[in-house]
Amino acid sequence: MDLVLFDLDNTLIAGDSDFEWAQFLIAKGVLDRALYEARNLEFYEQYKAGTLDIEIFLDFQLQPLARYPRAQLDAWLGEFMRRHILPIVGRKARALVHHHLDSGALCAIVTATNSFVTAPLARNLGIAHLIATIPAHENGQFTGQPRGTPSFREGKIIRVEDWLEAMGLWWGSFERSWFYSDSQNDLPLLSKVSNPVAVDPDPTLRAHAETAGWPVISLLG
């Protein structure tokens, strides 16, 4: 059996769900544009540059979840998925996921974006396992804080290994392991698997992939 891991943002979707979720809330007037838009853009540029402080970002990204009842958040999330996320899942991305699922591989999405935002898309793609940053909650209400290790950079390896261990598995349980990603932030996990694949990569990842001889593919369209 193979292990197949997929990054989400700018890999399986042609955009960044973290960034777009904040923009969606700003557009609806849920978040104050003057206070949030410039910071959202700043964090996104830091992420692309590989300089993002994940703890500071998660404080920014998760705090709005603590201000509203879960039913209201779920309604907004449903609209967000229909209008902004499902339209940017390309046919090539769906075909790649289905290819690996049909082969019998153990598949998971491994993303820094929080599980509240990403779980509906994982279900839509038919991927049963989601390794994402977890927003903490108490009594059915989000606290605005993360729980456990954020699924970011080296944290993705920790989270994947914890997930495998919970099933009685480890890297050596698989004939081959794959990870598909667009981002330099994922170089730790890309370097861990036996079959790293750069997908529409940023310049830093592209240069690394070309030097290392990793496949470079596009899922756009």
FENTA-V483800 format. One record per residue. RES is the residue in three letters. SS is DSSP state (H for helix, E for strand, C for the rest). OMEGA is omega in whole degrees, 0 to 359 (none if undefined). Layout:
RES_SS_OMEGA, RES_SS_OMEGA
This chain:
MET_C_177, ASP_C_171, LEU_E_182, VAL_E_182, LEU_E_180, PHE_E_162, ASP_C_183, LEU_C_189, ASP_E_183, ASN_C_175, THR_C_175, LEU_C_174, ILE_E_182, ALA_C_182, GLY_C_182, ASP_C_186, SER_H_176, ASP_H_181, PHE_H_184, GLU_H_178, TRP_H_177, ALA_H_178, GLN_H_178, PHE_H_180, LEU_H_176, ILE_H_182, ALA_H_179, LYS_C_182, GLY_C_179, VAL_C_175, LEU_C_181, ASP_C_184, ARG_H_183, ALA_H_183, LEU_H_192, TYR_H_190, GLU_H_181, ALA_H_180, ARG_H_178, ASN_H_178, LEU_H_180, GLU_H_179, PHE_H_181, TYR_H_178, GLU_H_177, GLN_H_178, TYR_H_182, LYS_H_180, ALA_H_181, GLY_C_184, THR_C_186, LEU_C_169, ASP_C_189, ILE_H_181, GLU_H_178, ILE_H_180, PHE_H_182, LEU_H_175, ASP_H_177, PHE_H_188, GLN_H_187, LEU_H_182, GLN_H_179, PRO_H_180, LEU_H_183, ALA_H_187, ARG_H_188, TYR_C_177, PRO_C_183, ARG_H_181, ALA_H_178, GLN_H_178, LEU_H_180, ASP_H_179, ALA_H_177, TRP_H_181, LEU_H_178, GLY_H_177, GLU_H_180, PHE_H_180, MET_H_182, ARG_H_190, ARG_H_191, HIS_H_186, ILE_H_181, LEU_H_178, PRO_H_181, ILE_H_169, VAL_E_185, GLY_C_180, ARG_H_179, LYS_H_178, ALA_H_178, ARG_H_181, ALA_H_179, LEU_H_179, VAL_H_182, HIS_H_177, HIS_H_182, HIS_H_177, LEU_H_181, ASP_H_179, SER_C_182, GLY_C_180, ALA_C_170, LEU_E_187, CYS_E_176, ALA_E_166, ILE_E_178, VAL_E_189, THR_E_175, ALA_E_179, THR_E_187, ASN_E_187, SER_H_177, PHE_H_183, VAL_H_190, THR_H_184, ALA_H_180, PRO_H_180, LEU_H_176, ALA_H_178, ARG_H_180, ASN_H_180, LEU_H_181, GLY_C_179, ILE_C_188, ALA_C_187, HIS_E_179, LEU_E_175, ILE_E_187, ALA_E_172, THR_E_187, ILE_E_174, PRO_E_181, ALA_E_177, HIS_E_177, GLU_E_178, ASN_C_177, GLY_C_182, GLN_E_176, PHE_E_181, THR_E_184, GLY_E_180, GLN_E_175, PRO_E_174, ARG_E_178, GLY_C_183, THR_C_175, PRO_C_180, SER_C_187, PHE_C_180, ARG_C_181, GLU_H_178, GLY_H_177, LYS_H_178, ILE_H_179, ILE_H_183, ARG_H_178, VAL_H_181, GLU_H_175, ASP_H_179, TRP_H_179, LEU_H_181, GLU_H_180, ALA_H_178, MET_C_182, GLY_C_183, LEU_C_172, TRP_C_184, TRP_H_182, GLY_H_178, SER_H_189, PHE_C_176, GLU_C_178, ARG_C_174, SER_E_183, TRP_E_168, PHE_E_179, TYR_E_180, SER_E_179, ASP_C_200, SER_C_172, GLN_H_179, ASN_H_182, ASP_H_179, LEU_H_178, PRO_H_181, LEU_H_176, LEU_H_181, SER_H_182, LYS_H_185, VAL_C_179, SER_C_183, ASN_E_177, PRO_E_179, VAL_E_176, ALA_E_184, VAL_E_182, ASP_C_194, PRO_C_171, ASP_C_186, PRO_H_181, THR_H_179, LEU_H_179, ARG_H_180, ALA_H_179, HIS_H_181, ALA_H_180, GLU_H_179, THR_H_184, ALA_H_182, GLY_C_177, TRP_C_174, PRO_E_174, VAL_E_183, ILE_E_175, SER_C_175, LEU_C_180, LEU_C_178, GLY_C_none
